[in-house]
Amino acid sequence: MKEYDIIVIGTGGGTKLVTPPSKIGYKIAVIEKENPGGTCLNRGCIPSKMLIYPAEILSLTKHSEKFQISFPKKPEVDFKTLIERISKTVDDESASILPAYDKNPNITYISGTASFISDKVITVNGEQLTAERIFIASGARPAIPDIPGLAGTPFMTSRETLRRTDLPKSMIVIGGGFIALELGFAYSSFGSEVTFLVRNRMLKNEDKDIVDEFERIFTKEHNVLLHTNIHKIEYNKNLFYIEAISQGKTILLQSEALLVATGIRPNTDLLNLQNTNIQTDKNGYIVVNEYLETTSPGVYALGDITGKYFYRHSVNFEGEFLFRTLYQEKKELLSNILQSHMQCLHIPKSPK
């Protein structure tokens, strides 16, 4: 069995517990089952914002005449080249991480899926590892709803949507959260005919006045069906057919592409936590205390897998907090974190 000072599972926000402690002499094993960089770099914040920015520029041209700016013809996007540029930028950045680790004698990078044998023993690629402290930062993935007929069809999640190189003529988006709205907006701006199917309301977890105003503005520019429940989905001859109940009426829709963005689920099911004392909540997220320590002493969790804040800047803060309090200073309480999305700012209430 190989022993380390630190084991980090995940190379997204978990990187805050890799290079900094290695520079002060700690031996670290970092485990990653996909491309280095985590969700944000490979299939989240970075590529989505690179897609949304040109989409926003195109959307602004719709109202440019208000400012005495006109275009001889409607601006067009070279969608294939745009996606290829985004993907190359992301892939190049991801590929730059491993060489940096290889140059550091205190870091051992392991490509594979981590699985717990016991609280402090992990197996990966048939090899057992242990460490004084283990940090779980293995994130989350799209949750797929149990809709009759959906399984087996070529629907997209955010992952596929960010890599698709052909622009569909039409697309249905199932969901009303950040991911659904951002990616649906982008495809709509580029020229797809997009319809949003929202089970309840958009941004349902935000304050009502924000939701009301967002819906008022967004629905002026986009086809949105609120309070819509999907009964079944069929895929035939390269088209999706959807039967749903919207506002009490049965509707039938069809589209060339389908994006399912109805939430995420934690990757805890891949870790075999049943072999440990690490507890999860009813949704599978790891339970942590105010110091981000799990119910197993010496094992910590941060980022999406804790179900608290689903933003890269928040897991960066958590990683920096853990490094500072565990390896630089004495423990201190984790404070509230500023959250932002789609130009709407949400600030948690002060504990005072």
C-alpha positions in Angstrom: 0.0 0.0 0.0 1.3 3.4 -1.0 1.2 6.2 1.7 0.9 9.9 1.1 0.4 12.9 3.2 -2.6 14.0 1.1 -4.9 12.3 -1.4 -7.1 14.5 -3.5 -9.9 13.0 -5.6 -10.7 15.3 -8.5 -8.7 18.0 -10.3 -11.2 20.8 -10.5 -11.5 22.7 -7.2 -9.4 20.0 -5.6 -6.3 21.5 -7.2 -6.2 24.0 -4.4 -5.1 21.1 -2.2 -2.4 19.8 -4.7 0.2 22.4 -5.7 0.2 24.7 -2.6 0.8 21.9 0.0 3.3 20.3 -2.4 5.4 23.4 -2.3 5.9 23.2 1.4 6.9 19.6 1.3 3.8 17.4 1.5 3.5 14.3 -0.7 0.3 14.3 -2.7 -1.6 11.8 -4.8 -4.2 13.3 -7.0 -6.7 11.1 -8.7 -8.8 12.0 -11.8 -11.1 9.8 -13.9 -11.5 12.3 -16.8 -9.5 15.1 -18.4 -7.6 17.2 -15.8 -9.3 20.5 -14.8 -12.7 19.3 -13.6 -16.1 20.3 -14.8 -15.5 24.1 -14.9 -12.7 23.9 -17.4 -13.8 20.9 -19.5 -17.5 21.1 -19.7 -18.8 24.0 -17.6 -18.0 27.6 -16.8 -15.1 28.1 -19.3 -16.6 26.7 -22.5 -20.1 27.9 -21.7 -19.0 31.5 -21.2 -16.9 31.3 -24.4 -20.1 30.2 -26.2 -22.3 32.7 -24.4 -20.2 35.8 -25.1 -20.5 35.7 -28.9 -24.1 34.8 -28.5 -24.6 37.9 -26.4 -22.9 40.0 -29.1 -25.3 38.6 -31.7 -28.3 39.2 -29.5 -27.3 42.9 -29.0 -27.5 43.4 -32.8 -31.2 42.8 -32.7 -31.7 46.2 -31.0 -28.7 48.1 -32.4 -31.0 50.5 -34.3 -32.0 52.0 -31.0 -28.4 53.4 -31.0 -28.3 54.4 -34.6 -26.3 51.3 -35.6 -27.5 49.2 -38.5 -26.1 46.2 -40.4 -26.4 45.7 -44.2 -27.5 42.1 -43.5 -28.2 39.9 -40.5 -24.9 38.9 -38.8 -24.1 35.2 -39.1 -22.0 32.8 -37.0 -19.5 30.2 -38.2 -20.8 27.8 -35.6 -18.5 24.9 -36.4 -15.4 27.0 -36.2 -16.6 28.7 -33.1 -17.1 25.3 -31.3 -13.8 24.0 -32.6 -12.0 27.1 -31.2 -13.7 26.7 -27.9 -12.9 23.0 -27.6 -9.3 23.5 -28.6 -8.8 26.2 -26.1 -10.3 24.0 -23.4 -8.4 20.9 -24.4 -5.0 22.8 -24.6 -5.6 24.3 -21.1 -6.5 20.8 -19.7 -3.4 19.2 -21.4 -1.1 21.8 -19.7 -2.0 20.6 -16.2 -0.4 17.2 -16.2 3.1 18.3 -17.4 3.2 20.8 -14.5 2.4 18.0 -12.1 5.0 15.7 -13.7 7.7 18.3 -13.0 6.8 18.4 -9.3 8.5 15.5 -7.3 5.9 15.8 -4.5 2.9 15.2 -6.8 1.8 11.8 -8.1 -1.0 12.0 -10.7 -3.2 8.9 -11.1 -5.7 8.6 -14.0 -8.5 6.4 -12.8 -11.6 6.1 -10.7 -11.1 6.3 -6.9 -13.0 3.7 -4.8 -13.0 3.6 -1.0 -12.2 0.3 0.7 -12.3 1.9 4.2 -12.3 5.4 5.7 -8.6 6.0 4.9 -7.9 3.4 2.2 -8.6 4.0 -1.5 -8.1 1.7 -4.4 -7.5 3.0 -8.0 -6.4 0.9 -10.9 -6.0 -2.1 -8.6 -3.6 -0.2 -6.3 -4.3 0.7 -2.7 -3.5 4.2 -1.3 -3.7 5.8 2.1 -3.0 9.3 3.5 -3.3 11.3 6.7 -5.9 13.5 5.0 -8.2 12.8 2.1 -10.0 15.5 0.1 -13.0 14.5 -2.0 -13.6 17.0 -4.8 -15.1 14.7 -7.4 -18.0 16.9 -8.3 -21.3 16.1 -9.9 -22.8 15.3 -13.3 -26.1 15.9 -15.2 -29.1 14.2 -13.7 -31.3 12.5 -16.2 -35.0 12.6 -15.5 -37.1 9.4 -15.8 -39.2 10.5 -18.8 -40.8 7.7 -20.8 -39.0 7.3 -24.1 -36.0 9.4 -23.3 -33.5 6.7 -22.7 -31.7 5.5 -25.8 -32.4 8.7 -27.8 -29.5 11.0 -28.9 -30.5 13.8 -26.4 -27.8 16.2 -25.2 -26.8 17.2 -21.8 -24.6 20.3 -21.2 -21.6 18.2 -22.0 -22.7 17.4 -25.6 -24.2 20.8 -26.2 -20.8 22.5 -25.7 -19.1 20.1 -28.2 -21.7 19.9 -30.9 -20.3 21.3 -34.2 -23.5 21.5 -36.3 -26.2 24.1 -35.4 -29.6 22.5 -35.3 -32.5 24.2 -37.0 -34.7 23.6 -33.9 -34.0 22.6 -30.3 -36.2 21.9 -27.3 -34.7 22.6 -23.9 -36.1 20.8 -20.9 -35.3 22.8 -17.7 -35.5 26.3 -16.4 -32.2 26.6 -14.4 -28.9 28.3 -15.1 -27.6 25.7 -17.5 -30.8 25.4 -19.5 -31.3 29.1 -19.9 -27.7 29.9 -20.7 -27.2 27.2 -23.4 -30.7 27.6 -24.8 -30.1 31.4 -25.1 -26.8 30.8 -26.9 -28.3 28.4 -29.5 -31.2 30.7 -30.0 -28.9 33.7 -30.6 -26.9 31.6 -33.2 -30.1 30.8 -35.1 -31.7 27.7 -33.7 -35.5 27.9 -33.1 -35.5 27.1 -29.4 -38.4 26.2 -27.1 -38.0 26.0 -23.4 -40.1 23.5 -21.4 -40.1 24.5 -17.7 -41.9 22.3 -15.1 -42.6 25.1 -12.7 -40.9 28.5 -13.1 -37.5 29.8 -14.2 -34.8 30.2 -11.6 -37.2 28.8 -9.1 -34.8 29.0 -6.2 -34.3 32.7 -6.5 -36.5 35.5 -4.9 -39.9 35.9 -6.4 -39.3 39.4 -7.5 -36.2 38.3 -9.4 -38.0 35.4 -11.0 -41.0 37.6 -12.0 -38.7 40.2 -13.7 -36.5 37.6 -15.3 -39.4 35.8 -16.8 -41.0 39.0 -18.0 -37.9 40.0 -20.0 -36.8 36.5 -21.1 -40.2 35.5 -22.5 -40.3 38.5 -24.7 -37.3 37.1 -26.7 -37.8 33.4 -26.3 -40.5 30.8 -26.6 -41.1 29.6 -23.1 -43.7 27.2 -21.8 -44.0 27.4 -18.0 -45.8 24.9 -15.8 -45.2 22.1 -18.3 -45.0 18.4 -17.6 -43.7 16.0 -20.2 -45.6 12.8 -20.7 -43.4 11.0 -23.2 -40.6 11.4 -25.8 -40.1 9.7 -29.1 -37.3 9.9 -31.6 -38.0 9.0 -35.2 -36.3 9.9 -38.5 -33.9 12.3 -36.9 -36.6 14.2 -35.0 -37.7 14.4 -31.4 -41.4 14.3 -30.7 -42.6 15.4 -27.3 -46.0 15.1 -25.7 -46.6 17.4 -22.7 -49.3 19.0 -20.6 -48.8 22.8 -20.5 -51.2 25.1 -18.6 -53.7 22.2 -18.5 -53.6 21.5 -22.2 -52.0 18.7 -24.2 -49.4 19.9 -26.6 -47.3 18.1 -29.2 -43.8 19.4 -30.2 -41.0 18.4 -32.5 -37.4 19.4 -32.9 -34.1 18.4 -34.4 -32.2 18.6 -31.1 -33.1 18.0 -27.4 -31.2 19.4 -24.5 -32.0 18.0 -21.1 -30.8 20.3 -18.3 -32.9 19.4 -15.3 -30.3 19.5 -12.6 -27.3 17.6 -11.4 -26.4 14.6 -9.2 -23.3 14.1 -7.1 -20.7 11.6 -8.1 -20.8 9.9 -4.7 -22.2 6.7 -6.2 -18.9 6.1 -7.9 -16.9 6.2 -4.6 -18.3 3.2 -2.7 -18.8 5.2 0.4 -20.8 2.4 1.9 -17.4 1.0 2.9 -16.8 4.0 5.1 -18.4 6.1 7.9 -18.8 9.0 5.4 -22.5 10.0 5.5 -24.5 11.5 2.6 -27.8 13.3 2.7 -31.0 12.1 1.0 -29.9 13.4 -2.3 -26.5 11.7 -2.2 -24.4 14.8 -1.3 -21.6 14.4 1.3 -22.4 15.8 4.7 -19.7 18.1 6.1 -19.4 20.3 9.2 -18.4 24.0 9.2 -14.8 23.0 8.6 -15.7 20.9 5.5 -14.8 17.7 7.4 -17.0 14.6 6.7 -18.3 12.3 9.4 -15.1 10.4 9.0 -12.2 12.3 10.8 -9.5 13.3 8.4 -11.6 13.0 5.3 -12.9 16.3 3.8 -15.2 17.2 1.0 -15.6 20.4 -1.1 -17.3 21.7 -4.1 -20.4 20.3 -5.9 -20.2 17.0 -4.1 -21.3 18.7 -0.9 -24.4 20.1 -2.5 -23.9 23.6 -1.1 -22.6 26.0 -3.8 -22.3 24.9 -7.4 -19.8 27.5 -8.6 -16.1 27.3 -9.3 -15.3 30.4 -7.4 -16.9 28.9 -4.3 -14.9 25.6 -4.4 -11.8 27.7 -5.0 -12.6 29.5 -1.8 -13.2 26.3 0.0 -9.9 24.8 -1.2 -8.0 27.9 -0.2 -9.8 27.8 3.2 -8.8 24.2 3.8 -5.2 24.8 2.8 -4.9 27.9 5.0 -6.6 26.4 8.1 -5.1 22.9 7.9 -1.6 23.7 6.7 -1.0 27.4 7.5 -3.2 28.5 10.4 -5.5 27.2 13.0 -9.1 26.4 12.2 -11.7 29.1 11.6 -15.3 29.1 10.5 -16.2 29.1 6.8 -18.0 32.3 6.0 -20.9 32.8 3.5 -20.0 33.0 -0.2 -21.1 35.5 -2.8 -22.9 33.7 -5.7 -23.7 35.1 -9.1 -25.3 33.9 -12.3 -26.5 35.4 -15.5 -26.0 39.0 -14.4 -28.3 38.4 -11.4 -26.5 38.8 -8.1 -27.5 36.8 -5.0 -26.0 37.5 -1.6 -26.8 35.2 1.3 -28.3 36.7 4.4 -25.8 37.7 7.1 -25.8 35.3 10.1 -26.3 38.4 12.2 
